[in-house]
C-alpha cells in the first residue's frame, strides 16, 4: 500500500513541475543587433525615469506617491522594450519576467532617492 501511495505521489509531483512547452525558451541565442536593441530600450526606460524624477512637482508630494507616478509615466517606454523581446521570438513569459525584474529594481532606486529627498527637505525646514 505504501509503495502505491509513494508511486502516485511521485507521478503527481512530476506532473506538477511539468512546464508548458510553448513557454520554454530552447537554447537559442540572441543576435548582437537584438541585444543592442534591448540595451537601447533599457537606456530609454532609465532615461525616462531619470527625466521624470527631475520634474519639480514630485518633490511636493509624498515619496511613495511620487514614485508610483514616475513609474507609471514611463510604462509606455517599457512596453516598447517588451516588443523588442517579442520581435526576437523570446516567449512572453520570459520577457515579462525580465521586465518585472527591471521595473522592481528601478522602482526601488527611485523610491530610495525620493525618500532621501523628502527627508532632506524636512530636515532643511
Residue pairs with C-beta under 8 A, 6 or more apart in sequence:
22 91
23 91
23 92
23 93
23 94
24 91
25 90
25 91
25 94
28 89
30 38
30 88
30 90
31 88
34 84
34 87
34 88
37 84
37 88
38 81
38 84
38 85
38 88
41 77
41 80
41 81
41 84
42 81
42 102
44 77
44 80
44 81
45 74
45 77
45 78
45 81
45 102
45 106
46 106
48 73
48 74
48 77
49 70
49 71
49 74
49 106
49 110
52 58
52 70
52 73
52 74
53 70
53 110
53 113
53 114
58 66
58 69
58 70
58 114
59 66
59 117
59 118
59 121
61 69
62 118
63 111
63 114
63 115
63 117
63 118
64 111
64 114
66 114
67 107
67 110
67 111
67 114
70 110
70 114
71 103
71 106
71 107
71 110
78 99
78 102
78 103
81 99
81 102
82 95
82 96
82 99
85 94
85 95
85 98
85 99
86 92
86 95
